[in-house]
Amino acid sequence: MADAVNDGSPRGGPAAHVEWRRFRDGGALAEAAAAEFANVVREAVRDRGTAFVVLSGGGTPRATYRMLALAPLREAIAWRDTEFFWGDERAVPPEHPDSNFGMARDALLAFVAAPAQLHRMGAERPDRDRAARDYEDEIRTVLGAPPGGTPPRFDLVLLGLGADGHTASLFPGSPALQERSRWVVAAPGPRPDSPRITMTLPLLNRARRVMFLVSGPDKAAILGSIAASKDAVYPAQRIAPDGGVLLWMVDDAAAPR
């Protein structure tokens, strides 16, 4: 795949540098993703004092989080200097089994981070638009971004890939894909009874590094289409961090043929 062009930033920008890394299976992928996570956080803390990370839900991230919770990586990361956000969330409370927050907390964050470092989306609130605006305000406050300015830069964004080409809660045909000013919005899910909150392209495409974790044979067809296409047919193809790195980490079962 050639370098991707950012079409989600309000001002556009230089092309993202795209890398593909292939692993024999999901376990090897998760191990490599955990090592990459540790390296990015270490460099961010060294260079800027704090690492700002956006987490994802899903099975492959869960395996990655569990590896990060164990030695030697658990001792190698400056967890106290890391702030955690979420790219999207379902309209469920944090104790629900479908909660992206709950999964990351149980697999990793309960062992390494204080509650004040965890910035949860309140997607279960009845007024999800207000919840999305509040989350945007929290991002602005924690990352020190001025009102009305360019979106801030997260150091690392973890994303997954759906079989329909969605990522975060940016589904094909979603009005959230057309958002150009807000950083976080309420958005429809794949079914009428599954509303979400999601970060938008202007914010995701400001990240210094975006890491897609893709595993399993059910992803092979869509990943092959994405790798072969030069056009942004699927939401995931519109992820192109402005002057940053777009890293696709895939296992053999999911890899484009």
JOURDA-V681751 format. One record per pair of residues at least 12 apart in sequence whose ideal C-beta (glycine too) atoms are under 8 Angstrom apart, sorted by the first residue. I is the first residue (numbers start at 1). J is the second residue. If there is no record, write none. Layout:
BEGIN
i->I j->J
i->I j->J
END
This chain:
BEGIN
i->1 j->18
i->1 j->20
i->1 j->226
i->1 j->227
i->1 j->248
i->2 j->18
i->2 j->230
i->3 j->15
i->3 j->16
i->3 j->17
i->3 j->18
i->4 j->16
i->4 j->18
i->4 j->237
i->4 j->239
i->4 j->240
i->4 j->246
i->5 j->240
i->6 j->205
i->6 j->240
i->6 j->241
i->6 j->242
i->7 j->201
i->7 j->232
i->7 j->238
i->7 j->240
i->8 j->200
i->8 j->201
i->8 j->202
i->8 j->204
i->8 j->205
i->8 j->238
i->8 j->239
i->8 j->240
i->9 j->151
i->9 j->201
i->9 j->202
i->9 j->205
i->9 j->206
i->9 j->242
i->10 j->150
i->10 j->180
i->10 j->181
i->10 j->202
i->11 j->150
i->12 j->242
i->13 j->205
i->13 j->242
i->13 j->243
i->14 j->242
i->14 j->243
i->15 j->240
i->16 j->205
i->16 j->210
i->16 j->240
i->16 j->241
i->16 j->242
i->16 j->243
i->16 j->244
i->16 j->245
i->16 j->246
i->17 j->244
i->17 j->245
i->17 j->246
i->18 j->245
i->18 j->246
i->18 j->247
i->18 j->248
i->19 j->245
i->19 j->246
i->19 j->247
i->19 j->248
i->20 j->227
i->20 j->248
i->20 j->250
i->21 j->247
i->21 j->248
i->21 j->249
i->21 j->250
i->22 j->250
i->22 j->251
i->22 j->252
i->22 j->255
i->23 j->249
i->23 j->250
i->23 j->251
i->23 j->252
i->24 j->251
i->24 j->252
i->25 j->251
i->25 j->252
i->25 j->253
i->26 j->59
i->26 j->60
i->26 j->63
i->26 j->215
i->26 j->216
i->26 j->251
i->26 j->253
i->27 j->63
i->28 j->251
i->29 j->60
i->29 j->213
i->29 j->215
i->29 j->249
i->29 j->250
i->29 j->251
i->30 j->60
i->30 j->63
i->30 j->64
i->30 j->66
i->30 j->67
i->30 j->213
i->31 j->67
i->32 j->249
i->33 j->60
i->33 j->61
i->33 j->64
i->33 j->158
i->33 j->211
i->33 j->213
i->33 j->249
i->34 j->64
i->34 j->67
i->34 j->68
i->34 j->73
i->35 j->73
i->36 j->211
i->36 j->247
i->36 j->249
i->37 j->53
i->37 j->64
i->37 j->68
i->37 j->156
i->37 j->158
i->37 j->211
i->38 j->68
i->38 j->73
i->38 j->76
i->38 j->77
i->40 j->155
i->40 j->156
i->40 j->209
i->41 j->53
i->41 j->77
i->41 j->78
i->41 j->82
i->41 j->155
i->41 j->156
i->42 j->76
i->42 j->77
i->42 j->78
i->44 j->155
i->44 j->156
i->44 j->208
i->45 j->78
i->45 j->81
i->45 j->82
i->48 j->155
i->49 j->81
i->50 j->81
i->50 j->82
i->50 j->83
i->51 j->78
i->51 j->81
i->51 j->82
i->51 j->83
i->51 j->155
i->51 j->156
i->52 j->82
i->52 j->83
i->52 j->85
i->52 j->142
i->52 j->143
i->52 j->152
i->52 j->153
i->52 j->154
i->52 j->155
i->52 j->156
i->53 j->82
i->53 j->83
i->53 j->84
i->53 j->85
i->53 j->154
i->53 j->155
i->53 j->156
i->53 j->157
i->53 j->158
i->54 j->84
i->54 j->85
i->54 j->86
i->54 j->87
i->54 j->154
i->54 j->156
i->54 j->157
i->54 j->158
i->54 j->199
i->54 j->204
i->54 j->207
i->55 j->84
i->55 j->85
i->55 j->86
i->55 j->87
i->55 j->100
i->55 j->104
i->55 j->158
i->56 j->86
i->56 j->87
i->56 j->88
i->56 j->100
i->56 j->158
i->56 j->159
i->56 j->160
i->56 j->168
i->56 j->213
i->57 j->88
i->57 j->99
i->57 j->100
i->57 j->103
i->57 j->104
i->57 j->160
i->58 j->160
i->58 j->213
i->59 j->215
i->60 j->160
i->60 j->213
i->60 j->214
i->60 j->215
i->61 j->103
i->61 j->104
i->61 j->158
i->61 j->160
i->61 j->213
i->62 j->103
i->62 j->107
i->64 j->158
i->64 j->213
i->65 j->103
i->65 j->104
i->65 j->107
i->65 j->108
i->65 j->109
i->66 j->107
i->66 j->108
i->68 j->108
i->68 j->112
i->69 j->107
i->69 j->108
i->69 j->111
i->69 j->112
i->74 j->111
i->74 j->112
i->77 j->112
i->79 j->112
i->79 j->113
i->79 j->117
i->80 j->114
i->80 j->117
i->82 j->113
i->82 j->117
i->83 j->117
i->83 j->119
i->83 j->142
i->84 j->104
i->84 j->109
i->84 j->113
i->84 j->117
i->84 j->118
i->84 j->119
i->85 j->119
i->85 j->139
i->85 j->154
i->86 j->100
i->86 j->101
i->86 j->104
i->86 j->119
i->86 j->120
i->86 j->121
i->87 j->157
i->87 j->158
i->87 j->159
i->87 j->168
i->87 j->198
i->87 j->199
i->87 j->204
i->88 j->100
i->88 j->121
i->88 j->168
i->88 j->169
i->88 j->187
i->88 j->196
i->88 j->197
i->88 j->198
i->88 j->199
i->89 j->101
i->89 j->120
i->89 j->121
i->89 j->123
i->89 j->169
i->89 j->196
i->89 j->197
i->89 j->198
i->90 j->123
i->90 j->169
i->90 j->189
i->90 j->194
i->90 j->195
i->90 j->196
i->91 j->123
i->91 j->124
i->91 j->128
i->91 j->194
i->91 j->195
i->91 j->196
i->91 j->197
i->92 j->123
i->92 j->124
i->93 j->124
i->94 j->120
i->101 j->118
i->101 j->120
i->101 j->121
i->105 j->118
i->119 j->135
i->119 j->138
i->119 j->139
i->119 j->142
i->121 j->135
i->121 j->184
i->121 j->197
i->122 j->134
i->122 j->135
i->122 j->197
i->123 j->195
i->123 j->196
i->123 j->197
i->128 j->186
i->128 j->195
i->128 j->197
i->129 j->185
i->129 j->186
i->131 j->186
i->131 j->197
i->132 j->182
i->132 j->184
i->132 j->185
i->132 j->186
i->132 j->197
i->133 j->182
i->133 j->184
i->135 j->184
i->135 j->197
i->136 j->182
i->136 j->183
i->136 j->184
i->139 j->152
i->139 j->183
i->139 j->184
i->139 j->203
i->140 j->152
i->150 j->206
i->151 j->183
i->151 j->202
i->151 j->203
i->151 j->206
i->152 j->203
i->152 j->206
i->153 j->206
i->153 j->207
i->153 j->208
i->153 j->244
i->154 j->203
i->154 j->206
i->154 j->207
i->154 j->208
i->155 j->207
i->155 j->208
i->155 j->209
i->156 j->207
i->156 j->208
i->156 j->209
i->156 j->210
i->156 j->211
i->157 j->204
i->157 j->207
i->157 j->209
i->157 j->210
i->157 j->211
i->157 j->241
i->158 j->211
i->158 j->213
i->159 j->204
i->159 j->210
i->159 j->211
i->159 j->212
i->159 j->213
i->159 j->236
i->159 j->239
i->160 j->212
i->160 j->213
i->160 j->214
i->161 j->212
i->161 j->214
i->161 j->219
i->161 j->222
i->161 j->223
i->161 j->226
i->161 j->236
i->162 j->222
i->162 j->236
i->163 j->218
i->163 j->219
i->163 j->221
i->163 j->222
i->164 j->190
i->164 j->222
i->164 j->234
i->165 j->222
i->165 j->225
i->165 j->226
i->165 j->233
i->165 j->234
i->165 j->235
i->165 j->236
i->165 j->237
i->166 j->190
i->166 j->234
i->166 j->235
i->166 j->236
i->167 j->212
i->167 j->235
i->167 j->236
i->167 j->239
i->168 j->198
i->168 j->199
i->168 j->204
i->169 j->187
i->169 j->189
i->169 j->196
i->169 j->197
i->169 j->198
i->170 j->187
i->170 j->198
i->170 j->200
i->170 j->201
i->170 j->235
i->170 j->238
i->171 j->187
i->171 j->188
i->171 j->189
i->171 j->190
i->171 j->235
i->172 j->234
i->172 j->235
i->174 j->187
i->174 j->188
i->174 j->235
i->175 j->187
i->175 j->188
i->176 j->198
i->176 j->200
i->177 j->201
i->177 j->235
i->177 j->238
i->179 j->200
i->179 j->201
i->179 j->202
i->180 j->202
i->181 j->202
i->182 j->200
i->182 j->202
i->183 j->199
i->183 j->200
i->183 j->202
i->183 j->203
i->184 j->197
i->184 j->198
i->184 j->199
i->184 j->200
i->184 j->203
i->185 j->197
i->185 j->198
i->185 j->200
i->201 j->238
i->201 j->239
i->204 j->239
i->204 j->241
i->205 j->238
i->205 j->239
i->205 j->240
i->205 j->241
i->205 j->242
i->206 j->241
i->206 j->242
i->206 j->244
i->207 j->241
i->207 j->244
i->208 j->241
i->208 j->244
i->208 j->245
i->209 j->241
i->209 j->244
i->209 j->245
i->209 j->247
i->210 j->239
i->210 j->241
i->210 j->244
i->210 j->245
i->210 j->246
i->210 j->247
i->211 j->247
i->211 j->249
i->212 j->236
i->212 j->239
i->212 j->246
i->212 j->247
i->212 j->248
i->212 j->249
i->212 j->250
i->213 j->249
i->214 j->248
i->214 j->249
i->214 j->250
i->214 j->251
i->214 j->254
i->215 j->250
i->215 j->251
i->215 j->253
i->215 j->254
i->216 j->251
i->216 j->253
i->216 j->254
i->217 j->253
i->217 j->254
i->219 j->250
i->219 j->253
i->219 j->254
i->220 j->253
i->220 j->254
i->220 j->255
i->220 j->256
i->220 j->257
i->222 j->234
i->223 j->250
i->223 j->254
i->223 j->255
i->223 j->256
i->224 j->256
i->224 j->257
i->226 j->256
i->227 j->256
i->228 j->256
END
